[in-house]
Amino acid sequence: MQNKRKTGAEYEEKAAAWLEKQGMRILERNYRCRQGEIDLIAMDGRYLVFVEVKYRKDLQSGHPAEAVDVKKQKKIARSAMYYCMERKISQDQPYRFDVVSILGDETEHIKDAFGI
């Protein structure tokens, strides 16, 4: 059995490749700061997009997107704000939070999955 971090990294790479095929440009992978971690940071047109990637092999543990609960959303949002501050990104920069849910072989991209 692989460890969760390695499995997560594999599916984050799959999600990044999938998003690039949809026309998004990946800026960062596994951004970490003291606020938390963001799986992928990308540009989609003029939007700066913070992406959480969730994988489940089946529905036994629930749908992958359900794992992005309010607590997780707040942590991602705090990390995103820190990223913008650290990179001196304008407050006028439009942004959104997306979730890429991978269930078995099915990939679902939920744009603007949550707001802050």
Secondary structure, 3 states (H helix, E strand, C coil): CCCHHHHHHHHHHHHHHHHHHCCCEEEEEEEEECCEEEEEEEEECCEEEEEEEEEECCHHHCCHHHHCCHHHHHHHHHHHHHHHHHCCCCCCCCEEEEEEEEECCEEEEEEEEECC
